[in-house]
Amino acid sequence: MKSIILTLLTAMTLFAVLAMPVQSSAQIITFNAPGAGTGLNQGTVPLDINVRGWITGYYIDAVNADHGFLRSPNGTFTTGDVPGSGTGPFQGTLPFSINATGAVAGYYIDSGNVYHGFVEANGTLATFEAPGAGTGFFQGTLATSINATGEVAGYYIDASNVDHGFSRDATGTITTFDAPGAGTGSGQGTGTFGINDAGTISGLYLDASNVYHGFSRDATTGTITPFDVSGAGTGQRQGTVAQGINASGVIVGYYVDAKAVNHGFRRAANGTITTGDVPGAGTGGSQGTFPLLNNARGAITGYYIDSAAVHHGFLFQP
């Protein structure tokens, strides 16, 4: 993924680590989207799963272009691109979120490498830009999550390459915000990646020392609560990367340790954090486990990067 976050143990162990009930029917399913490349930093990147088991995300093809996909509960894939998407390396369509009714939010990168937000619902596609979003190289609007009411969360990159969070209601009204402690230099700031049906937002900020910290934002008061995972590194581009949040307020994401290896975490609504890794995840720098989204039933989807730097999707299904 680009922008602010560019950059088993046995199944029984993973269940224990994630503090979920172990059931005889539980399983981990790995998959690859049709057309996904198999080279360095190519492959399949699932980004969200809804309560019905539909998964959305993108795949990186053999020329490093991104394409959107939907995976049905029976494993059938549908792929496609938003009109205006670029077809070169690091361009294309990235669906980030799917709600209970099947509405999808995300962003696309055009041929000039500018980000644009989009929402697709009931067969209707709408694109939008956050106020203050830059129009230069890898600037613009990135929609990252949509809830059941159609409220979208995301962030935008301004003309100085600083990131800022936003929420967009179903009428199209956009509210912007910044996490306290967020850096104001190029590549720093606030990134928003999840919103649940109550409107609570999860995300991260990159501070002035270029360290990541997770946060949640209350829907009613707008209060932002930061947190860090034990074991997260404190060096540049290390720390805690909060991603999805479900209806119960459980946040999933990953942390980057002092050796730049990535590990999954699950933060309960009461603040308790547990960690874990998917089997086959690499243990070198920039490799590891990346949980991204969780649904109301406790299913988690994401991807892992193996020791050959290839991406693979995973689904944890209690």
BELKANOR-V731031 format. One record per pair of residues at least 24 apart in sequence whose ideal C-beta (glycine too) atoms are under 6 Angstrom apart, sorted by the first residue. I is the first residue (numbers start at 0). J is the second residue. Records with the same first field share a line. If there is no record, write none. Layout:
I: J, J
This chain:
3: 162, 190
4: 240
7: 277, 278
13: 275
16: 273, 275
17: 265, 273, 275
18: 273
19: 297, 317
25: 317
26: 316
27: 315
28: 314
29: 311, 313
30: 312
32: 58, 68, 76
33: 76
34: 60
36: 60, 61
39: 308
40: 308
42: 309, 310
43: 312
44: 302, 310
45: 300, 312
46: 95, 291
47: 96, 97, 292
48: 292, 294, 298, 300
49: 97, 99
50: 99, 294, 295
53: 97
54: 300
55: 94, 97, 103
57: 93
63: 88
64: 90, 91
65: 91, 93
66: 91, 92
67: 92, 94
81: 107, 117
83: 109
85: 109, 110
95: 143
96: 144, 145
98: 145, 146, 147
99: 147
102: 145
104: 142, 145, 151
105: 142
106: 141, 142
112: 136, 137
113: 139
114: 139, 140, 141
115: 139, 140
116: 140, 142
129: 155, 165, 173
131: 157
133: 157, 158
143: 192
144: 193, 194
146: 194, 196
147: 196
152: 191, 194, 200
153: 191
154: 190, 191
160: 185, 186
161: 188
162: 188, 189, 190
163: 188, 189
164: 189, 191
178: 204, 214, 223
180: 206
182: 206, 207
192: 242
193: 243, 244
195: 244, 246
196: 246
201: 241, 244, 250
202: 241
203: 240, 241
209: 235
210: 238
211: 238, 239, 240
212: 238, 239
213: 239, 241
228: 254, 264, 272
230: 256
232: 256, 257
242: 291
243: 291, 292, 293
245: 293, 294, 295
246: 295
251: 290, 293, 299
253: 289
259: 284, 285
260: 287
261: 287, 289
262: 287, 288
263: 288, 290
277: 303, 313
279: 305
281: 305, 306
